[in-house]
Amino acid sequence: MKKKATIYITSLSLLVCLMWMFGLGWVLVDYAQGSKKELDTSNKPAEAAPSGGVQLLALGDSLTRGTGDEAGKGYIGYLKDKLSDKTDEDITLKNYGIKGQTSTELSAQVKQQEIQRQIKNADIIFITIGGNDLFQGGETLSHFDDGTVSKLSATYNQNLEDILTTIRATNEKTPIYLIGLYNPFSDLEDSELTSKIVRDWNYESAETSAAFARTIFVPTYDIFQQNVQTYLYSDHFHPNKQGYELMADRVASLISWEVEENE
C-alpha cells in the first residue's frame, strides 16, 4: 500500500513539474516571438478620428500590452484611469503595443499609414521599447560581452532616433514619454553587472531622447531596484499588477499639467 502511495505521489509530482515547465516554455516562446500578427496595422482601414477629449497613444512592446498583469491593463491602462480622475474630459486610449517588439520593428511600425494617423491625432504619446533589444529572450544574460552589448545599444539608439524623428515629422508638439528599463534580474547572480548594463542603457536612451523637443525620459529602474520579486510576474521578467501600478504612478506624476492644458 505504501509503495502504491509513493508511486502515486511521485507521478503526481512529475506531472505538476511537467505542467510548470510547459507553462514556462510557453511564456518564453511568447516573449521571444511576440504576437506581431495580432496588431499589424499596415493594411487596416482607417477609423474615424475621435473628436474632442484627450487622445492617448501607446506604442512599444509587451510592457505596453500589459503582459503579466492579471487584469490585462498594464501601466498604460492604470495610467489612463489616473488621468481620468484629473479631468472631466473624455480620455481615449489607442494601444498599439506588440509583445516581443524590438526597436527595429517599432521603427517600421511608426511609418505605417494607420499609425501615422494615430500619431497625428494624439495629444500624448507613450513608448516602452528596448527590453527585447537588450535582453533578447535571455541571450544577453548567457553571454556577457561588452562588445556585444555596445553593438546592441548602438543599434537600439539609432532606431530610437529614427522612431522619434518619424513621430516628430508627423506631430511636432505632442509630448512623448519614453519609459526607461528596469533590471528584472537584480536578485540573481551577476546582479551588479546586469544593473550596470541597464543603467548605461538608460543613460544612452535618455541622451538620445533629450535631442527631441517635448520628449521626456521616465526612469523606472529605481522602482524595481529593491525587492524586485514583489513587483514581477511569475515569469521573472514582466511586472505584475503592483509593478505596473507603480509605473503608472511615476508617469502620471510627470504629466498632470499636460492634461490640465487640454481642459
Phi, psi and omega per residue, in radians:
M1 nan -0.798 3.114
K2 -1.087 -0.652 -3.138
K3 -1.106 -0.743 3.128
K4 -1.121 -0.718 3.135
A5 -1.101 -0.702 3.131
T6 -1.108 -0.758 3.126
I7 -1.088 -0.715 -3.121
Y8 -1.116 -0.815 -3.124
I9 -1.115 -0.729 3.129
T10 -1.089 -0.757 -3.137
S11 -1.127 -0.721 3.135
L12 -1.118 -0.735 3.135
S13 -1.090 -0.727 3.122
L14 -1.094 -0.707 3.139
L15 -1.114 -0.775 3.127
V16 -1.083 -0.730 3.135
C17 -1.083 -0.754 3.132
L18 -1.120 -0.671 3.122
M19 -1.138 -0.695 3.125
W20 -1.126 -0.771 -3.134
M21 -1.126 -0.666 3.113
F22 -1.114 -0.754 3.115
G23 -1.095 -0.747 3.116
L24 -1.111 -0.743 3.120
G25 -1.077 -0.669 3.116
W26 -1.098 -0.734 3.123
V27 -1.091 -0.780 -3.113
L28 -1.134 -0.718 3.105
V29 -1.120 -0.761 3.132
D30 -1.081 -0.683 3.135
Y31 -1.194 -0.764 -3.062
A32 -1.258 -0.723 -3.043
Q33 -1.639 -0.468 -3.136
G34 1.270 -3.004 3.123
S35 -2.282 0.953 -2.943
K36 -1.159 -0.444 -3.122
K37 -1.288 -0.367 -3.076
E38 -1.109 -0.624 -2.994
L39 -2.174 0.565 3.092
D40 -1.240 1.958 -3.062
T41 -1.800 0.118 -3.021
S42 -1.100 -0.581 -3.080
N43 -2.053 0.222 -3.131
K44 -1.351 2.476 3.079
P45 -1.159 2.537 -3.110
A46 -1.219 2.425 3.052
E47 -1.586 2.805 3.106
A48 -1.147 2.361 -3.135
A49 -1.190 2.310 3.122
P50 -1.151 2.587 -3.138
S51 -1.993 2.398 3.114
G52 1.282 3.061 3.117
G53 1.268 -2.942 -3.133
V54 -1.953 2.146 -3.094
Q55 -1.758 2.022 3.094
L56 -1.761 2.371 3.089
L57 -2.150 2.162 -3.137
A58 -1.977 2.223 3.141
L59 -2.200 2.736 3.037
G60 2.345 -2.441 -2.949
D61 -1.981 -2.644 -3.063
S62 -1.140 -0.417 3.083
L63 -1.176 -0.593 3.055
T64 -1.267 -0.596 3.087
R65 -1.266 -0.362 3.128
G66 1.528 0.409 3.109
T67 -1.019 2.250 -3.127
G68 1.811 -0.268 3.112
D69 -1.632 2.078 -3.098
E70 -1.079 -0.423 3.106
A71 -1.463 -0.220 3.114
G72 1.295 0.217 -3.080
K73 -1.547 -0.710 -3.091
G74 1.191 -3.118 -3.080
Y75 -1.062 -0.629 -3.056
I76 -1.227 -0.586 3.092
G77 -1.180 -0.775 3.107
Y78 -1.193 -0.586 3.110
L79 -1.134 -0.750 3.098
K80 -1.014 -0.751 3.121
D81 -1.072 -0.748 -3.108
K82 -1.166 -0.690 3.124
L83 -1.227 -0.557 3.113
S84 -1.117 -0.505 3.116
D85 -1.289 -0.214 -3.055
K86 -1.826 -0.014 -3.116
T87 -2.614 2.670 3.075
D88 -1.555 -0.140 3.141
E89 -1.301 2.685 3.047
D90 -1.229 2.376 3.082
I91 -1.976 2.131 3.137
T92 -1.890 2.325 -3.137
L93 -2.013 2.229 2.994
K94 -1.970 2.025 -3.083
N95 -1.905 1.942 3.134
Y96 -1.987 0.397 3.070
G97 -1.137 2.606 -3.120
I98 -2.313 2.183 3.127
K99 -1.053 2.302 3.119
G100 1.481 0.019 -3.052
Q101 -1.210 2.453 3.074
T102 -1.846 3.001 3.124
S103 -1.138 -0.570 3.101
T104 -1.086 -0.748 -3.130
E105 -1.264 -0.641 3.088
L106 -1.162 -0.627 3.098
S107 -1.028 -0.642 3.095
A108 -1.333 -0.664 -3.085
Q109 -1.102 -0.722 -3.087
V110 -1.198 -0.152 3.088
K111 -1.643 -0.123 3.111
Q112 -1.171 2.583 -3.036
Q113 -1.031 -0.801 -3.103
E114 -1.183 -0.692 3.112
I115 -1.157 -0.649 3.073
Q116 -1.042 -0.712 3.117
R117 -1.140 -0.720 3.135
Q118 -1.151 -0.677 3.108
I119 -1.090 -0.741 -3.127
K120 -1.095 -0.639 -3.074
N121 -1.509 -0.239 -3.001
A122 -1.257 2.483 3.015
D123 -1.601 -0.557 3.078
I124 -2.491 2.417 3.134
I125 -2.089 2.386 3.130
F126 -2.144 2.442 -3.103
I127 -2.360 2.282 2.879
T128 -2.081 2.110 -3.123
I129 -2.781 2.666 3.059
G130 2.056 -0.448 -3.132
G131 -1.085 -0.709 3.127
N132 -1.279 -0.559 3.073
D133 -1.109 -0.754 -3.061
L134 -1.387 -0.941 -2.995
F135 -1.458 -0.475 3.052
Q136 0.838 0.895 3.104
G137 1.101 0.414 3.126
G138 1.729 -0.114 -3.106
E139 -1.097 -0.672 -3.122
T140 -1.097 -0.595 3.139
L141 -1.174 -0.533 -3.097
S142 -1.415 -0.362 -3.076
H143 -2.362 1.349 3.109
F144 -1.241 1.961 -3.124
D145 -2.555 2.087 -3.097
D146 -0.999 -0.665 -3.138
G147 -1.127 -0.756 -3.136
T148 -1.132 -0.818 -3.142
V149 -1.090 -0.673 3.114
S150 -1.089 -0.701 3.104
K151 -1.162 -0.730 3.112
L152 -1.072 -0.755 -3.130
S153 -1.142 -0.718 -3.141
A154 -1.107 -0.772 3.124
T155 -1.120 -0.772 -3.137
Y156 -1.052 -0.842 -3.083
N157 -1.190 -0.537 3.032
Q158 -1.141 -0.741 3.103
N159 -1.158 -0.717 3.132
L160 -1.063 -0.742 3.097
E161 -1.069 -0.702 3.122
D162 -1.156 -0.718 3.127
I163 -1.063 -0.857 -3.104
L164 -1.202 -0.608 3.082
T165 -1.109 -0.754 3.128
T166 -1.104 -0.767 3.136
I167 -1.108 -0.800 -3.104
R168 -1.175 -0.498 3.088
A169 -1.212 -0.435 -3.133
T170 -1.643 -0.639 -3.107
N171 -2.472 1.891 -3.023
E172 -1.362 -0.491 -2.926
K173 -1.868 -0.410 -3.053
T174 -1.061 2.266 3.071
P175 -1.101 2.447 3.093
I176 -2.058 2.232 3.109
Y177 -1.957 1.951 3.126
L178 -1.698 2.050 -3.070
I179 -1.493 2.163 -3.125
G180 -1.278 2.941 -3.120
L181 -1.508 2.656 2.949
Y182 -1.974 2.966 3.120
N183 -1.848 1.804 -3.125
P184 -1.283 -0.127 -3.062
F185 -1.943 0.409 -3.055
S186 -1.226 -0.213 3.120
D187 -1.824 0.158 -3.126
L188 -1.832 -3.128 3.082
E189 -1.047 2.671 3.136
D190 1.065 0.488 -3.097
S191 -1.091 -0.590 3.124
E192 -1.114 -0.680 -3.132
L193 -1.236 -0.818 -3.133
T194 -1.118 -0.638 3.125
S195 -1.139 -0.721 3.110
K196 -1.103 -0.733 3.137
I197 -1.047 -0.800 -3.123
V198 -1.162 -0.731 3.125
R199 -1.077 -0.778 3.110
D200 -1.104 -0.704 3.124
W201 -1.060 -0.796 3.131
N202 -1.117 -0.678 3.135
Y203 -1.064 -0.801 3.136
E204 -1.136 -0.681 3.109
S205 -1.105 -0.748 3.132
A206 -1.115 -0.690 3.120
E207 -1.144 -0.725 3.118
T208 -1.107 -0.811 -3.100
S209 -1.208 -0.469 -3.112
A210 -1.135 -0.330 -3.135
A211 -1.358 -0.105 -3.090
F212 -1.980 2.261 -3.109
A213 -1.047 2.493 3.071
R214 0.967 0.620 3.071
T215 -2.038 2.087 -3.005
I216 -1.980 2.187 3.063
F217 -1.527 2.203 -3.085
V218 -1.891 1.923 -3.135
P219 -1.290 2.436 3.049
T220 -2.220 -0.082 -3.063
Y221 -0.946 -0.784 -3.074
D222 -1.197 -0.466 -3.137
I223 -1.075 -0.681 -3.054
F224 -1.763 0.007 -3.027
Q225 -1.124 -0.700 3.126
Q226 -1.825 2.430 3.096
N227 0.895 0.875 -3.039
V228 -1.000 -0.616 -3.098
Q229 -1.156 -0.378 3.098
T230 -1.128 -0.491 -3.012
Y231 -1.960 0.133 -3.134
L232 -1.896 2.633 3.038
Y233 -1.261 2.996 -3.074
S234 -1.137 -0.258 3.107
D235 -1.410 -0.018 3.088
H236 1.085 0.485 -3.141
F237 -2.434 -0.917 -3.111
H238 -1.519 2.674 3.058
P239 -1.168 2.707 2.952
N240 -1.630 -3.003 -3.107
K241 -0.960 -0.799 -3.117
Q242 -1.121 -0.708 3.112
G243 -1.105 -0.753 3.121
Y244 -1.144 -0.647 3.126
E245 -1.124 -0.672 3.093
L246 -1.156 -0.663 3.063
M247 -1.094 -0.754 3.134
A248 -1.093 -0.696 3.096
D249 -1.041 -0.763 -3.111
R250 -1.085 -0.826 -3.113
V251 -1.182 -0.750 -3.106
A252 -1.057 -0.605 -3.125
S253 -1.153 -0.340 -3.099
L254 -1.689 -0.238 -2.992
I255 -2.143 0.192 -3.117
S256 -1.019 -0.679 -3.117
W257 -1.198 -0.447 3.098
E258 -1.167 -0.685 3.119
V259 -1.190 -0.726 3.131
E260 -1.044 -0.599 -3.122
E261 -1.098 -0.508 -3.093
N262 -1.514 -0.123 -3.091
E263 -1.350 nan nan
